[in-house]
Amino acid sequence: MITEIASTASVPALPQTDPVSRRQRLGLIAVLAVLGFVLILVVAETALGALLQIRAQQMLGAQFAETLATAAGAAGTPDLSPLPVDPPRVGEPVAVLSIPAIGLQQVVVEGQDTATLQSGPGHVPGTSLPGQPGNASVVGRRTTFGAPFRNLPDLKAGDRIVVTTVEGTATYLVTRVGWRSGDVFKASERSVLNLVTSGPRLLATHDLVVSADLVGRPLPPTPQNPRTYASARAGAITQWAQVLVWIAAIAAVVGAGLLALRRRWLPSAVVWMFAVPLVAASLVLAIRAIDTFLPATL
């Protein structure tokens, strides 16, 4: 009896788990995970996005240079027209925008949706092309994917804006820099150019507009696409399925790689050689899809 009591007394008591502390730890882990994801997203949208945008601009520049050469050749041929006979396709380069005062030179593409603006500033469908009669509107990013319009607030009245299209070169002079008031995309009897981005930075709650008047006579009008978006900051959530697919792909590759390293199925160098490119590619595609949820001019 004494031995049994002594044996029982020698067993250490098990520590009791505090359910409140456990919930707090899980909550902290969840918060840290969310913050980590947001940090990765911000870095990817700025640093990685800038590299992707530079590459896209290089490709668009080469494509548009070929288009200009073709138009110049057609100008001297009686049976060919140097001017477009159909509206431009979404994502197709339509102009080169140059603003010497802020050191900006960008290829402008057709379209104003978030995915299109990953490549560069976008011409708003339903408005005139730059240099043509009426209101020509171009939207661009302020913070992410190269942020081509980040320095628009530095422009002043009288600064020159030069645009080059297949029809030629047109020059505008800045008349106003400020927050949007009214429908900046509406038709106009005057030949004007409106450059639109978002503000403040990282918030994109308002539209910052630079308005400019055309110098001289406008270029001939060409066919345009219909208006598709009312807001310069319009985003979309149509690519949520792609986001899930690429995040699942990243998780699958990371999990398979860790398992292969732990079980020693393959040499570590081989695992890293296959895993890193797959994760990087999936991350780029996931970031592109996630970006479409955000305001287009962010």
C-alpha positions in Angstrom: 0.0 0.0 0.0 2.8 2.4 0.9 4.7 1.4 -2.2 1.6 2.1 -4.3 1.1 5.5 -2.8 4.8 6.4 -3.3 4.6 5.3 -6.9 1.6 7.4 -7.5 3.1 10.5 -5.8 6.2 10.3 -8.0 4.3 10.7 -11.3 4.6 14.4 -12.4 1.3 16.3 -13.1 0.6 16.9 -16.8 0.5 20.6 -17.7 -2.9 21.9 -18.4 -3.4 23.6 -21.8 -5.0 27.0 -21.5 -7.6 27.2 -24.4 -7.5 31.0 -24.3 -3.7 31.0 -24.8 -4.0 28.5 -27.6 -6.6 30.6 -29.4 -4.4 33.6 -29.0 -1.4 31.8 -30.6 -3.5 30.6 -33.5 -4.8 34.1 -34.0 -1.3 35.5 -33.9 -0.2 32.9 -36.5 -3.1 33.8 -38.7 -2.3 37.5 -38.5 1.4 36.9 -39.2 0.4 34.8 -42.2 -1.8 37.5 -43.6 0.8 40.2 -43.1 3.4 38.0 -44.7 1.1 37.4 -47.7 0.4 41.2 -48.0 4.2 41.9 -47.8 4.9 39.4 -50.6 2.1 40.9 -52.7 3.4 44.4 -52.2 7.0 43.4 -53.1 5.8 41.4 -56.1 3.5 44.2 -57.3 6.3 46.8 -57.1 9.6 45.1 -57.7 8.5 42.1 -59.8 5.8 44.0 -61.5 8.3 46.7 -62.6 10.5 44.0 -64.2 7.5 42.5 -66.0 6.4 45.9 -67.2 9.8 46.8 -68.6 9.9 43.6 -70.5 6.4 44.2 -71.9 7.4 47.7 -72.9 10.4 46.4 -74.8 8.2 44.0 -76.7 5.5 46.5 -77.4 8.1 49.1 -78.6 9.5 46.6 -81.1 6.0 45.7 -82.3 4.9 49.3 -82.7 8.1 50.2 -84.5 7.2 47.5 -87.0 3.7 49.0 -87.3 5.0 52.5 -88.0 7.4 51.1 -90.7 4.5 49.3 -92.4 2.3 52.4 -92.3 5.2 54.5 -93.7 5.6 52.0 -96.6 1.9 52.0 -97.3 1.8 55.8 -97.5 3.5 55.7 -100.9 1.5 52.8 -102.3 -1.8 53.7 -104.2 -3.6 50.5 -103.3 -2.8 50.5 -99.6 -4.0 52.7 -96.8 -1.5 53.9 -94.1 -4.4 54.5 -91.7 -6.2 51.7 -89.7 -9.5 50.6 -91.1 -10.5 48.6 -88.0 -10.5 49.5 -84.3 -7.4 48.5 -82.4 -7.5 45.2 -80.5 -7.2 45.2 -76.7 -3.5 45.0 -75.7 -2.3 46.3 -79.1 0.1 49.2 -79.1 -1.5 52.4 -80.4 0.9 55.2 -79.6 4.1 56.3 -78.0 3.6 58.9 -75.2 6.5 61.2 -74.3 6.6 63.8 -71.5 10.0 65.4 -71.3 9.3 67.4 -68.1 9.1 64.1 -66.1 11.3 61.9 -68.3 8.4 59.7 -69.3 8.3 57.6 -72.5 5.8 54.8 -72.7 4.1 52.7 -75.4 0.3 53.1 -75.0 -1.8 50.0 -75.5 -5.5 49.7 -76.2 -7.7 49.1 -73.2 -8.0 50.2 -69.6 -8.6 47.0 -67.6 -6.2 46.0 -64.9 -4.6 43.2 -66.8 -3.9 45.4 -69.9 -2.4 48.1 -67.7 0.2 45.6 -66.4 2.0 46.3 -69.7 1.8 50.1 -69.8 -0.6 53.1 -70.0 -3.9 52.2 -71.7 -6.0 54.2 -74.2 -9.6 54.3 -73.0 -11.9 52.6 -75.5 -14.7 54.9 -76.7 -12.4 58.0 -76.7 -10.4 59.5 -79.5 -6.9 58.2 -80.1 -4.2 60.7 -79.1 -3.7 63.4 -81.7 -7.2 63.0 -83.2 -10.2 65.3 -82.8 -12.1 65.2 -79.5 -11.3 63.9 -76.1 -8.4 61.4 -76.1 -8.0 59.7 -72.7 -5.1 57.5 -71.4 -5.0 55.8 -68.0 -1.9 54.5 -66.2 -0.6 53.1 -62.9 0.7 55.3 -60.1 2.4 52.7 -57.8 2.6 49.2 -59.2 3.9 47.5 -62.4 6.5 50.2 -63.2 4.2 53.1 -62.1 4.6 55.0 -65.4 2.3 57.8 -64.2 3.8 58.2 -60.7 5.1 61.7 -61.5 2.1 63.1 -63.2 1.4 65.5 -60.2 4.8 67.2 -60.9 3.5 68.5 -64.3 2.7 72.2 -64.6 0.7 74.3 -67.0 2.6 74.7 -70.3 4.5 71.4 -70.1 4.6 69.6 -73.4 3.2 66.1 -74.1 4.1 64.5 -77.4 2.3 61.5 -78.9 3.3 59.5 -81.9 0.8 57.3 -83.8 0.7 55.7 -87.2 -0.7 59.0 -88.5 2.1 61.2 -87.2 3.2 63.2 -84.2 1.0 65.5 -82.2 1.9 67.9 -79.4 -0.2 68.9 -76.4 0.3 71.6 -73.8 -0.8 70.9 -70.2 -3.6 73.2 -69.0 -4.7 71.6 -65.7 -3.4 69.1 -63.0 -5.9 68.1 -60.3 -8.5 65.7 -59.0 -11.2 64.5 -61.3 -14.4 66.5 -61.6 -17.1 65.1 -63.8 -16.9 62.6 -66.6 -13.3 62.8 -67.8 -14.1 60.4 -70.7 -17.0 62.3 -72.2 -16.9 63.5 -75.8 -15.5 67.0 -76.4 -15.6 69.4 -79.3 -12.1 70.5 -78.4 -9.1 68.4 -79.2 -7.8 67.5 -75.7 -5.8 64.8 -74.0 -6.6 63.6 -70.5 -4.0 61.5 -68.6 -5.6 59.7 -65.6 -4.1 57.9 -62.7 -5.1 57.2 -59.0 -4.4 58.9 -55.8 -3.3 59.0 -53.1 -0.6 56.3 -53.6 -1.5 52.8 -52.3 -5.1 53.9 -51.7 -6.5 54.7 -55.2 -9.6 56.4 -53.8 -9.6 59.3 -56.3 -8.6 60.0 -59.9 -5.8 62.4 -60.6 -6.2 64.0 -64.0 -3.7 65.9 -66.3 -5.6 67.8 -69.0 -3.8 69.2 -72.1 -4.9 71.0 -75.3 -3.7 70.0 -78.7 -1.3 72.4 -80.6 -2.2 72.8 -84.2 -4.6 70.8 -86.3 -5.7 67.3 -85.2 -4.8 64.1 -87.1 -7.5 62.3 -89.1 -10.0 60.2 -87.0 -9.9 56.4 -87.2 -12.4 53.7 -86.1 -12.6 53.2 -82.3 -13.9 50.6 -79.9 -17.0 51.2 -77.8 -16.8 52.4 -74.2 -16.5 49.5 -71.8 -15.7 51.1 -68.4 -17.1 54.1 -66.6 -14.3 54.4 -64.0 -10.6 54.8 -64.5 -10.0 52.6 -61.5 -12.2 49.7 -62.5 -11.0 46.3 -61.4 -12.4 42.8 -61.9 -12.7 39.5 -60.0 -13.1 37.2 -62.9 -9.7 35.6 -62.4 -10.3 34.3 -58.9 -10.2 30.7 -60.1 -6.8 31.2 -61.6 -5.6 32.6 -58.3 -6.7 29.5 -56.5 -5.1 27.3 -59.2 -1.7 29.0 -59.0 -1.6 29.1 -55.2 -2.5 25.4 -55.1 0.3 24.8 -57.6 2.8 26.6 -55.3 1.7 24.7 -52.3 1.9 21.4 -54.2 5.4 22.1 -55.5 6.7 23.2 -52.1 5.1 20.3 -50.3 6.5 17.8 -52.8 9.9 19.4 -52.6 10.0 19.2 -48.8 8.9 15.6 -48.9 11.5 14.7 -51.4 14.2 16.3 -49.3 13.0 14.6 -46.1 12.8 11.1 -47.7 15.9 11.7 -49.7 14.2 10.5 -52.9 16.4 12.8 -55.0 19.6 14.8 -54.4 18.9 18.2 -52.9 20.4 20.0 -55.9 17.9 18.2 -58.2 15.0 19.1 -56.0 16.0 22.8 -55.9 16.6 22.9 -59.6 13.1 21.8 -60.4 11.2 23.4 -57.5 12.5 27.0 -57.7 11.6 27.7 -61.4 8.1 26.1 -60.9 7.4 28.1 -57.8 8.7 31.3 -59.4 6.6 30.8 -62.5 3.5 30.0 -60.5 4.1 33.0 -58.2 4.3 35.4 -61.3 1.1 34.0 -62.7 -0.7 34.2 -59.3 0.5 37.8 -58.8 -0.8 38.8 -62.3 -4.2 37.2 -61.5 -4.4 38.8 -58.0 -3.6 42.2 -59.5 -6.8 42.1 -61.5 -8.7 42.4 -58.3 -7.1 45.8 -57.5 -7.9 49.2 -59.0 -6.5 49.4 -62.6 -4.6 52.6 -61.9 -3.0 51.6 -58.6 
